[in-house]
C-alpha cells in the first residue's frame, strides 16, 4: 500500500456507545448514565449543529448492573455470534441470550445494511493495560484512524490497539453487531468500583471518538501512516492441580502489572504457592496483556500474549453521495452471497 493512497469510506451517521455489558465494570455504567442525562439537556440549536451524527447510548445489561455482577446467567459479551443470534430461543433461555437478541434488534441486525455504523462498547479491566481499543480486524481503517486520533489527542494516557483474529461469523462480542466496532477497555480498576482517573480517561476517550466521527462526516481528510497493533497469539492458563483443577500458582511478582512489556523465554511467569518460580517456556518473546484479570479466572486465562506489528493505514475521507450509493449496492450483494 502506498502511503499517500486515499480511501473513500461511507459516512457514519449512527453511533452506539454502550456501557454495562458487564454489570460490575462501572466506568462505562456511570459514563453512559451521565451521557443520557446530558442528552436530555441538549438544546434545539445544539441538535441542529450535531446533525452529522446520531448517537444512541445503551445500558447493555441492566439486570447485572442492578446486582453489580459481571452477568446474571452467562457472559453477555460472548452471546453475539451469528449462530446464537440466529438460533432458536426457548422460554428458559439465559437472560443474557434474550438480551443479546434485543440488542441485536436495536443495533443490528448484525451483518446487515441496517446495523449501526459504529459500536463503542465500554469496559474495565483489573489489569494494568491503560486504554485499549480491541477489535476483530487489523484493516478496519475507521477503527484504526480513531485509535490514531486518540493517541494524538491523549498523549498522557497509554493507548494501544489489540487485534483478535476472529471471523465476522464467529465474532462474539457486542461491538461486532455494528458495521464497525471496538471495545474500549480501560484499567486498572477493580470490578464493582469506579476510580475517577479511569472514568475520566474513558470520558475523554469517548468524547474524542465522537469528535473524530463528526470531523470525518464533515469531510475532513485524515492522513495515513503506520500504527502499532498487538495481535493476540494465545492465552495461558494458571498451573492447576491435575485432580481438583484448582490453581497452584499466581502471576509472578516480576510480571504482575507489566502488561505490554516484552516477555522473553525463561522470564518468571508464575510463582507457586509453595514459593517455586515457573518460567515462561514459549519459543519467542511476546507481549503479555490482561495479566491476572479478575474476570478471567473462570475462563481459565491467567494472561494473553500478542505479537506487536506495524500496520500501514491509508489516508481516508468520507464518500460522496454517488460513491455511497455504489457502496450500498456492493455491501448488499456481498451479504446476499
C-alpha positions in Angstrom: 0.0 0.0 0.0 1.3 3.4 -0.9 1.5 5.9 2.0 -0.4 8.6 0.0 -3.3 6.2 -1.0 -6.7 7.8 -0.3 -9.6 5.5 0.7 -13.1 6.9 0.4 -15.4 5.3 3.1 -19.1 5.6 3.9 -20.4 8.2 6.4 -21.0 7.1 10.0 -24.4 8.7 10.7 -25.3 6.3 13.6 -23.0 5.6 16.5 -23.8 3.5 19.6 -22.0 4.0 22.9 -22.7 1.0 25.2 -21.9 0.6 28.9 -22.7 -2.1 31.5 -22.3 -5.0 29.1 -20.6 -6.4 32.2 -22.6 -5.1 35.1 -19.7 -4.6 37.6 -17.5 -2.6 35.2 -18.6 0.7 36.5 -16.8 3.4 34.4 -19.0 2.6 31.4 -22.1 2.3 33.5 -21.7 5.8 35.1 -20.5 7.4 31.8 -23.5 6.2 29.8 -25.8 7.3 32.6 -24.1 10.7 32.5 -24.4 10.9 28.7 -28.1 10.1 29.0 -28.6 12.9 31.5 -26.7 15.3 29.2 -28.8 14.2 26.2 -31.9 15.5 28.0 -30.4 18.9 28.4 -29.3 19.3 24.7 -30.9 22.4 23.1 -32.6 22.5 19.7 -29.7 24.6 18.4 -27.2 22.0 19.6 -29.2 19.2 18.0 -29.2 21.0 14.6 -25.4 21.6 14.9 -25.0 17.8 15.6 -26.9 16.5 12.6 -23.6 15.0 11.3 -24.0 12.0 13.7 -26.8 10.4 15.8 -25.5 8.9 19.0 -27.5 6.3 20.9 -26.5 5.5 24.5 -27.2 1.9 25.7 -27.1 0.4 29.1 -26.5 -3.1 27.9 -27.1 -5.4 30.8 -29.5 -3.7 33.3 -30.1 -6.8 35.4 -26.4 -7.4 36.0 -25.9 -3.7 36.7 -28.6 -3.8 39.4 -26.8 -6.7 41.1 -23.3 -5.2 40.4 -22.3 -8.5 38.8 -20.5 -9.3 35.6 -23.6 -11.2 34.4 -26.7 -12.9 35.7 -26.8 -16.2 33.9 -24.0 -16.2 31.2 -21.4 -13.7 29.9 -23.4 -11.3 27.6 -20.2 -10.4 25.8 -20.0 -13.9 24.4 -23.5 -14.0 23.1 -23.3 -12.2 19.7 -22.1 -15.0 17.3 -24.3 -15.4 14.3 -25.2 -18.9 15.4 -26.5 -17.6 18.8 -28.3 -14.6 17.3 -30.0 -16.7 14.5 -30.7 -19.8 16.6 -33.8 -20.9 18.3 -34.6 -19.5 21.8 -36.6 -21.3 24.4 -38.7 -19.9 27.2 -36.0 -20.9 29.7 -33.1 -19.3 27.8 -30.5 -17.5 29.9 -31.3 -13.8 30.5 -28.2 -12.7 28.6 -29.2 -14.7 25.5 -32.6 -12.9 25.4 -30.9 -9.6 26.0 -28.4 -10.2 23.2 -31.3 -10.7 20.8 -32.9 -7.5 22.0 -29.6 -5.6 21.4 -29.2 -7.1 18.0 -32.7 -5.9 17.0 -31.9 -2.5 18.5 -28.4 -2.0 17.0 -28.3 -4.6 14.1 -29.2 -6.9 12.7 -25.5 -8.0 12.8 -24.0 -8.0 9.3 -26.9 -6.2 7.7 -27.1 -2.7 6.0 -29.5 -1.7 8.8 -26.9 -2.1 11.5 -25.5 1.0 13.3 -22.3 2.3 11.7 -20.1 2.1 14.7 -20.4 0.5 18.2 -18.1 1.6 21.0 -18.6 -0.8 23.9 -17.1 0.4 27.2 -15.2 -2.0 29.6 -12.9 -2.0 32.6 -10.1 -4.4 33.4 -8.3 -5.1 36.6 -5.1 -5.5 34.5 -2.7 -2.6 34.2 -3.5 -2.0 30.5 -4.1 1.7 30.2 -6.7 2.4 27.4 -7.0 -0.2 24.7 -9.2 -0.5 21.7 -10.0 -4.2 21.0 -11.3 -5.1 17.5 -11.6 -8.1 15.3 -10.0 -6.5 12.2 -6.5 -5.1 11.7 -7.6 -3.5 8.4 -10.7 -1.6 9.6 -9.5 1.9 8.7 -12.2 3.6 10.7 -11.2 1.9 14.0 -7.5 2.3 13.3 -7.9 6.0 12.5 -9.9 6.5 15.7 -7.1 4.8 17.6 -4.5 7.1 15.9 -6.7 10.2 16.8 -6.9 9.1 20.4 -3.2 8.7 20.7 -2.6 12.2 19.3 -5.3 13.8 21.5 -4.5 12.0 24.7 -0.6 11.9 24.9 -0.6 11.4 28.7 -2.6 8.1 28.5 -1.0 4.9 27.2 -3.3 3.8 24.3 -2.9 0.6 22.4 -4.8 -1.4 19.7 -5.4 -5.1 20.2 -6.4 -7.3 17.3 -8.3 -10.6 17.9 -8.2 -12.5 14.6 -11.7 -13.9 14.6 -14.1 -14.1 11.6 -17.2 -11.9 11.5 -19.3 -15.2 11.7 -17.5 -16.2 15.0 -17.1 -12.8 16.5 -18.9 -12.9 19.8 -18.9 -9.5 21.5 -21.5 -6.7 21.4 -19.2 -4.4 19.3 -19.4 -6.9 16.4 -23.1 -6.0 15.8 -22.1 -2.7 14.2 -20.6 -2.2 10.7 -17.5 -1.1 12.6 -16.9 -1.6 16.3 -14.5 -2.0 19.1 -14.3 -2.4 22.8 -12.8 0.5 24.7 -11.0 -1.3 27.6 -9.5 0.8 30.4 -7.7 -0.3 33.6 -6.6 -1.0 36.2 -9.8 -0.7 38.1 -11.3 -3.2 40.5 -14.7 -4.5 39.4 -17.5 -3.0 41.4 -15.5 0.2 41.9 -15.2 3.4 40.0 -11.9 5.3 40.0 -12.0 8.9 39.0 -8.9 8.8 36.9 -10.0 5.8 34.9 -13.5 7.2 34.5 -12.1 10.5 33.2 -9.8 8.7 30.7 -12.9 6.8 29.4 -15.0 10.0 29.2 -12.2 11.9 27.3 -11.7 8.9 25.1 -15.4 8.7 24.1 -15.6 12.4 23.5 -12.5 12.3 21.2 -14.0 9.3 19.4 -17.3 11.2 18.8 -15.3 14.3 17.7 -13.4 12.2 15.2 -16.7 10.8 13.7 -18.1 14.4 13.4 -14.8 15.5 11.7 -14.9 12.5 9.3 -18.6 13.0 8.4 -18.0 16.7 7.7 -15.3 15.9 5.1 -12.0 16.1 6.9 -9.2 14.1 5.3 -7.2 12.0 7.8 -3.6 11.3 6.8 -2.4 7.7 6.9 0.8 6.3 8.3 2.0 3.5 10.5 0.3 2.4 13.7 1.3 -0.3 16.2 -1.1 -3.3 16.5 -0.9 -6.0 19.1 -2.3 -9.2 17.5 -3.4 -11.8 20.0 -1.5 -15.1 19.7 -2.7 -17.3 22.6 -4.0 -17.4 26.2 -2.1 -19.0 29.1 -3.9 -20.7 32.0 -2.7 -20.9 35.6 -0.9 -24.1 36.7 -3.6 -26.4 38.1 -3.9 -29.5 40.3 -4.5 -32.4 38.0 -7.3 -33.9 40.1 -9.1 -30.9 41.7 -8.3 -28.4 38.8 -7.7 -25.7 41.4 -4.9 -23.2 40.6 -1.5 -23.9 42.2 0.3 -20.7 41.4 -0.2 -16.9 41.0 1.3 -14.5 38.5 5.0 -13.9 39.4 5.6 -10.6 41.2 8.1 -9.6 38.5 5.4 -10.0 35.8 2.4 -8.5 37.7 1.3 -5.1 36.3 3.7 -5.3 33.4 1.2 -5.5 30.6 2.7 -4.9 27.2 6.2 -5.3 28.5 8.0 -7.9 26.4 8.1 -11.4 28.0 11.1 -13.5 26.9 11.5 -17.3 27.2 12.9 -18.1 30.6 11.4 -15.0 32.3 9.5 -15.6 35.5 5.8 -16.3 34.7 4.2 -17.9 37.8 5.1 -18.3 41.5 3.7 -21.5 43.0 2.0 -21.3 46.4 5.0 -23.2 47.8 7.3 -20.5 46.5 8.8 -22.0 43.3 9.3 -19.8 40.2 7.9 -21.2 37.0 9.4 -19.6 33.8 7.8 -18.7 30.5 8.5 -21.7 28.2 7.4 -20.1 24.9 9.7 -20.2 21.8 9.5 -16.5 21.1 9.3 -13.2 23.0 5.7 -12.0 23.2 3.7 -9.1 24.8 1.5 -10.1 27.7 -1.8 -8.3 28.4 -4.9 -9.0 30.6 -2.3 -10.1 33.2 -4.2 -11.5 36.2 -7.6 -10.2 35.0 -10.1 -11.0 37.8 -12.9 -11.9 35.5 -10.8 -14.4 33.5 -10.2 -16.8 36.4 -13.4 -18.6 35.5 -12.3 -18.7 31.8 -9.0 -20.4 32.6 -6.9 -17.4 31.4 -4.0 -16.1 33.5 -2.8 -13.8 30.7 -2.9 -13.4 27.0 0.1 -13.0 24.7 0.4 -10.9 21.5 2.9 -10.0 18.7 3.4 -6.4 18.0 3.3 -5.3 14.3 3.4 -2.1 12.4 0.4 -1.7 10.2 0.2 1.0 7.5 -3.2 2.7 7.2 -4.2 4.8 4.2 -5.4 8.4 4.3 -9.2 8.4 4.3 -12.1 10.7 3.7 -15.9 10.4 3.6 -17.6 9.2 0.4 -19.6 11.5 -1.8 -23.3 10.7 -2.3 -22.6 8.9 -5.6 -19.8 6.8 -4.0 -22.1 6.0 -1.1 -24.8 4.6 -3.4 -22.2 2.3 -5.2 -21.0 1.1 -1.8 -24.5 0.2 -0.6 -25.2 -1.8 -3.7 -21.8 -3.6 -3.2 -22.5 -4.3 0.5 -26.0 -5.7 -0.2 -24.8 -8.0 -2.9 -21.9 -9.3 -0.7 -24.4 -10.1 2.1 -26.7 -11.9 -0.3 -23.8 -14.1 -1.5 
